[in-house]
Amino acid sequence: MQTPAGPKGTRDFYPEDMAIRESVFALWHATCMRYGFEQYDGPMFEHLELYTQKSGEEIEKQLYAFEDKGQRMLSLRPELTPTLARMVAAKGTALKRPIRWYSIPRLFRYEKMQKGRLREFFQLNLDILGIAEESADAELIAASIGMMQGLGFTKDDFTVHISSRTLLEEMFLAVGIGAEKLQPLFGLLDKRHKIPSEVFERELFGIVASDIHAKSICEMLNVASLADLKTIGGQLPSINKLESLFALLDCYGVSDFVAFDIGIVRGLAYYTGIVFELFDKNRNLRAIAGGGRYDKLVGLYGGPDTPAVGFAAGDVVLGEMLKEKHFSVSVPRSKVYVATFDTSDPAFAIQTAQNLRNAGISCEFSLKKCNLGKQMEQANNARALIVIFVGGEESKAGKVKIRFMKNGDETIVAEAELVAFINDALDKS
C-alpha cells in the first residue's frame, strides 16, 4: 500500500521542523512583549458572512467554507483581522484604548500553490486600535523590523515598502477616474508584480477604458519619491501623513529599512490609509509581511468608530528566507540524561530522574536495559547537555559523576546537592 500524503498545501512538522517553528514563535512572542503587546485569539472558524461582507472579492475566492449540521454557513479563518474587529466591536467602549494586541493564529486559504504560499499556515498579527495618529503606524513598522532583526536579518536582506491608499484615491479622483473604479483598480495594483506587464496593461485598460486615465496611472506608479510626487499631486493631506510617518521612523533609527513605494496598495477591501509590505531585497519572494490602516472595520461590525492599524507576517515566506540563511536550531530534547552502571536495578536512575523533573529540569533515562555505550548514544540523540552517571562506585559514598557533553569535563557531586548543582550549571550554559 502506498504511504498516504498529507492534504495539498499542508505541512508535517517533524521534531526538527518543530524546533525551528517554535524558535521563530518564541522570537515573535518576545518581540511583541518587548513592544508592549498582549496576546489574544479567536475561534478557528467563523460565520461565513464575517469575511464575504467585509474583506472583498479576493478573500472570498480563497475561503474554506462549509455548512455545519445546523445548516449554518461557516468558514475556516483565512485571516484574523475580521475576528479582532468583531471582538472589539462586541466590547464597545469597555476596552481601554489604545488596544495593543497580538496573536499567532493557524490560518487557511485555498490558494494556488507556489513558493512561499501554502493553504495552511501561521501568521504573526500585531494591531493597535484607538490611535488615529501616524505614531501607531510607525510603532508597528518598527516592531516588524525588530521581528526581522531578531531572526538575524539586516537592511541588506529586506525593505519595508510604504504607501497610502488614501493617496492613490486622491490622485485617481483628481485625474477623473470614477470612485466606482477604485476597488477593482486596487485589486489589480496589488498583483502588479505577480503578473506579466502585458497582462497588467490589458486588465488596466479593461478597468479604466481610457488611454488618458491609463497613462496617468502608469505615470503615478513610476514616481520614485514623495518629493517627486508633490510635483504631480501637490501638497495633498495624505502626503503630509506619509512625511510625518517617515520622520517618526527616523526617530526609531530604522530609516535604512524603509522606502516609499507608491505601488503598495494591499488587496483587502478594508484598508483605508497608510499601507506597507516587507519584501526580500531582491523581490524573489512574496511579501514577508504586510499591513496598514483599517479605520472603518470595527464600525462596520457594529462597534464604535475606532481608528486601527495592523500587520501580519506569514511563516511560510519567512521560512524560505531562513532556509537561504541556513537557519537551524538544535534544542535539547532533554537537558539531562541519567545513565546507570547497574542495569539490573533501574530504581536509582528513575528516582534521580524524577527528582530532577520535580525540580523543573527536563530529564530522561533509558527505558530499556542496555550497556553504557548504548545509553550514551541515547544521550547524544536527546541532545543532552549533561549526563549524570549513577550506580557506580561514587554511589556507595552518596555521590554521582557528572559529564558536560559540550567539552567532556567531569566532576563529582553529592546526591544531596545534585538539583542545585544542575540548576546552576544549566543557568550558566
C-alpha positions, -999 to 999 in steps of 0.1 A, spaced: 0 0 0 13 34 -9 20 57 20 -7 84 21 4 120 18 -10 150 37 -35 173 21 -21 195 -6 -8 228 8 -2 215 43 29 205 62 41 178 85 62 191 113 88 166 124 106 173 157 135 191 138 109 213 120 90 220 152 123 231 168 126 258 141 89 267 142 89 271 180 122 291 178 105 316 154 74 317 175 94 324 206 111 353 188 77 366 177 64 364 213 95 381 226 92 409 200 55 415 208 61 417 246 92 439 241 70 464 222 42 462 248 15 440 231 -7 414 248 -19 382 234 -54 372 222 -70 346 200 -104 337 184 -122 307 170 -107 285 142 -138 291 122 -163 320 119 -196 327 103 -190 329 65 -205 364 63 -178 378 85 -155 375 55 -177 378 25 -193 411 35 -161 430 46 -129 416 31 -136 419 -6 -136 396 -36 -100 384 -34 -105 367 0 -139 352 -9 -122 331 -36 -98 316 -10 -122 306 17 -126 270 30 -163 274 35 -188 247 46 -222 241 60 -225 227 95 -251 203 109 -273 232 119 -272 245 83 -251 275 92 -226 286 66 -191 288 82 -155 293 71 -121 283 84 -104 316 92 -83 329 63 -70 359 84 -76 372 119 -83 409 114 -121 405 110 -122 384 142 -103 411 160 -127 438 148 -157 416 158 -142 411 193 -135 448 198 -170 458 184 -186 433 209 -170 451 238 -179 486 226 -162 512 247 -154 488 276 -119 481 263 -93 506 273 -77 525 244 -52 521 230 -57 484 223 -23 467 217 -29 430 208 -11 403 191 -18 367 181 -1 338 162 -31 320 146 -32 290 123 -49 301 91 -64 285 59 -67 298 24 -74 279 -8 -47 295 -28 -27 285 -59 4 266 -47 37 283 -53 70 291 -35 62 308 -2 25 301 -4 6 272 13 -30 266 21 -24 261 58 0 285 76 7 305 106 9 343 110 21 368 135 -6 395 138 0 428 156 -26 455 159 -30 489 176 -66 503 179 -77 536 192 -49 558 178 -55 579 147 -21 595 146 8 581 124 26 572 157 7 539 157 17 531 121 54 539 130 53 517 161 40 487 141 65 492 113 93 495 139 81 463 155 80 445 122 116 455 116 125 444 151 110 410 144 132 406 113 163 417 131 156 392 159 159 365 133 192 377 121 181 397 90 196 431 82 189 461 59 207 441 32 181 414 34 147 432 33 129 465 29 96 479 42 78 494 13 53 521 24 25 539 6 -11 551 12 -44 540 -3 -58 574 5 -30 590 -15 -39 569 -46 -76 576 -41 -69 613 -41 -47 612 -71 -70 589 -91 -101 610 -84 -81 642 -93 -74 629 -128 -111 620 -133 -112 583 -125 -146 574 -110 -149 563 -74 -166 530 -85 -134 520 -103 -111 524 -72 -117 490 -57 -110 470 -89 -80 492 -95 -66 485 -61 -71 447 -67 -52 450 -99 -24 471 -85 -19 446 -56 -10 419 -81 10 441 -104 44 424 -96 28 389 -97 16 391 -134 33 399 -167 34 435 -177 12 430 -208 -14 412 -186 -14 442 -162 -18 467 -190 -46 447 -206 -65 445 -173 -58 481 -166 -74 492 -198 -103 469 -190 -110 488 -158 -105 525 -168 -113 522 -205 -94 554 -212 -59 559 -227 -56 591 -208 -65 576 -175 -43 545 -180 -14 567 -189 -19 589 -158 -19 558 -136 13 545 -152 29 579 -146 19 578 -110 33 543 -105 67 554 -118 71 581 -92 100 572 -70 98 596 -41 74 618 -21 93 649 -33 86 639 -70 50 631 -61 44 667 -49 52 679 -84 23 659 -97 -2 660 -69 8 690 -49 7 691 -11 -21 665 -5 -31 656 31 -20 620 25 15 632 15 17 651 48 8 620 67 35 600 49 61 626 56 51 626 93 54 588 93 89 588 77 100 614 102 89 592 131 106 562 116 138 582 115 134 587 153 133 549 157 166 547 138 151 525 111 153 548 80 177 524 63 150 497 64 121 517 48 113 531 14 83 550 -2 67 528 -29 35 542 -44 26 508 -59 18 492 -25 -19 490 -20 -28 457 -2 -55 436 -17 -81 435 10 -110 460 8 -110 472 43 -77 491 42 -82 529 44 -49 548 46 -12 541 51 -2 506 39 31 487 39 47 454 29 80 438 37 99 423 8 132 405 5 158 428 -11 157 411 -45 119 407 -46 123 370 -53 95 360 -29 60 371 -20 56 397 8 71 386 41 46 407 59 21 434 52 -4 457 68 -19 491 71 -48 512 83 -84 498 86 -101 527 104 -137 517 94 -137 480 101 -148 480 138 -176 504 129 -188 481 101 -192 453 126 -214 474 148 -188 488 172 -179 525 178 -157 542 152 -122 531 160 -90 540 142 -69 509 137 -37 497 121 -22 463 120 2 439 102 6 402 96 38 382 89 34 347 75 57 318 85 59 303 50 78 331 32 98 337 63 107 300 63 121 304 27 143 333 38 155 313 68 165 284 45 186 308 24 203 319 56 208 282 66 190 289 98 189 259 121 181 251 157 194 224 180 172 222 211 179 196 237 150 171 239 162 166 275 188 188 291 199 160 314 203 123 308 207 98 336 229 69 327 233 39 351 262 15 355 238 -10 373 214 -21 346 199 -48 368 182 -22 391 166 8 374 154 23 407 183 47 413 181 61 377 143 65 380 145 82 413 173 105 402 154 115 370 122 121 389 139 143 415 152 164 387 119 165 369 101 176 401 126 205 403 115 215 367 146 201 349 140 182 317 154 147 321 153 112 307 169 78 311 169 45 291 136 27 293 153 -4 281 182 -23 298 213 -16 278 250 -11 283 266 23 290 277 27 254 241 25 241 230 48 269 255 74 257 241 71 222 207 78 236 221 109 255 235 122 222 203 116 204 185 135 231 210 163 226 215 163 264 238 190 278 246 170 309 249 132 317 246 120 353 261 86 360 245 67 388 250 32 403 288 33 402 315 34 429 305 70 436 270 59 446 284 40 476 296 73 490 263 91 483 278 109 452 273 109 414 296 116 385 286 143 360 298 149 325 293 181 305 287 169 269 299 200 252 336 197 264 337 164 281 346 179 315 336 157 345 330 163 382 317 145 413 287 159 432 270 148 464 235 134 457 220 159 482 234 188 462 226 175 428 195 195 419 211 228 430 243 220 411 224 211 379 202 242 380 233 264 384 251 246 356 222 250 332 218 286 341 254 292 331 252 271 299 
